Each structure stands twice: as structure tokens, then as C-alpha cells.
Amino acid sequence: MSFSRPGALDLSALARPATQPAAAGGSGAGGSWVVDVTEADFQQVALEASLNHLVVLSLWSPRAPQGAEFNARLAAAANAYDGQLLLAQVDVDANPGIGQALGAQSVPLVVGLVKGQPVPLFQSAVPDEQIRGYFDELIRLGAEHGVTGRAPAPGSAPEALEEPADDPRFAEADAAFAAGDLPGAVAAYEKLAAQNPGDAEVAERLAGVRLMARTQGSDLQQARAAAADAPDDIDAQLLVADLDVSGGHVEDAFDRLIQLVRRTSEDDRDRVRARLLDLFVVVGSDDPRVATARRLLATALY
């Protein structure tokens, strides 16, 4: 399990105001901390709520065998935590945008949300004891990142979320990002980075939006095929690494680039090293996979 830093998965397309409240206990669930979520209310019920308490997304399809039965087991497991997490069920047939944003290849797919960032949990209908183990680990991870609130039971008064004050430094970049202008957002963050060379938040935002800009419109399977056909094509290998980090395959991306460092020299090696350092920022310096990759990179370089 890993905490995904900003930029690891792009949920920005789903960040829009809610237009209808979520229905409680859908898809066969009858518990107190289970809701159905749609693309219309995803921003409020899932993303914003995960700033205060843990949210577990269950992506399912009514066409899938045992889909409703597995949802009922998830609901029973979630309700046993007495509000430490909220189970948000997503019918991907009716809400394909959520599945696309999370890179769902098949269902059931269960993903945690911590401060608006997705944390892959598991795919397929696992046994009840494994469900509880994943939930326990998510709660531990949430506590590490300061998310310890309890979800209000549906029907109770909603908790007032304290909205963080907008940092005026990011206004230009945020406006460009909201308009879908990723090059403009990159330029705005690059300007901020030049003005604030030691600011970790600026660096993280810049690395994340650069990753989004580089991978926008790319197809992972096509990129993998191109990289396999041309193992010495630097651009092809860098694109697959970017897409792997975007999809949560962090170790695969790091290994690909470290091996590429070993095979290259001079300017090509510098390009690969620079991209790897940029991806380290995306994933986060506190991630143990980054520490491991840094050691391997040092060995590859020297």
C-alpha cells in the first residue's frame, strides 16, 4: 500500500460542485456508513470529505457476478469501524468517469482516499479477514497523515469541514489548471519555483503538474509496446515511466529508469537522471520506495 502524492492519479476532472446528495446504503448495503456516489457528488461526498475522514471507494458493476453480494460484505466490514471510514459505492456503468480517473481495468476495485489522494487497496472479491486487514492499514496510514476524523452517519447533521485558506501564490497556476491549460500551469509553477527555490510544496506541485502534462492523452498499452520495440529510445522509456507512476506502479517506473541510467551516458544519462529525480518529488521524499531508488541510482551512477 502506498500514499499517492499529488499527481499520482488525476482526479481533477471529477472536482466539480455536487448537484445532488448521496443516497445512503445503496447496492445491497444496509449499514450506517455506506453511501452511493455519482460523478455529480463525487467532489463533495468523496474528495472533500476525505480531508476530514477516510473514504473507501468501492467500484462495482451490477453486471459483474456477485457484485451486490461483495458490496454487502464490504458494507458490513466498513460499518464495524463505527465511522472511522465511509464506504462510497460507485456503479461504474452509470459513472464511467470515476472508473476512468482511477484507471480501473476491472471490478470490483477498492481504493482509499486520504486528503483527496487515492490509495490503491485491492482488486477482486477478497475474503472478509483480508478486507479488515486492508481497512486497518488504511486507518494507520490516515493517522500518519493527520486524517483521524469520523464520518457522520447518513441522516445526521454533516460535519462542517474547515476550508484551508487559498494560498494567493498559487492563484495563477490554479486558474490555468482549472481551465485545462496544463502548459500554463507548468509555466506558473516554474516561475514560483524560481522565486522560491527551497519551497517543498511548490516543488511538489510543479512536479505533479509536469507529470500530468507529459502523460496527457497518452495510452499506456501503446506506450509499453513502443518502449518494448525500442529499448534504447529514451523518450519512449521516459513516457512509460511517467505513465507507470501515474498509475501507481512506482517501483516499475523507478526500476525502468535506473536500468536506463546504467545503459546510457553523458547527455542521455543526465536526461534520465533528471526525470527520475522529478518522479521522486512526485512520489514524495518520505516514501520508502524513493529512498531505495535513490540508493540504487547512486550505485548506477558511480
Secondary structure, DSSP 8 states (H G I E B T S, - for coil): -----TTSS--GGG-S---S--EET-TT--SSSEEE--TTTHIIIIIIGGGTBEEEEEEE-TTSTTHHHHHHHHHHHHHTTTTSEEEEEEETTT-HHHHHHTT-SSS-EEEEEETTEEEEEEES---HHHHHHHHHHHHHHHHHTT--B----TTS-----------GGGHHHHHHHHTT-HHHHHHHHHHHHHH-TT-HHHHHHHHHHHHHHHHTT--HHHHHHHHHH-TT-HHHHHHHHHHHHHTT-HHHHHHHHHHHHHH--HHHHHHHHHHHHHHHHHH-TTSHHHHHHHHHHHHHH-
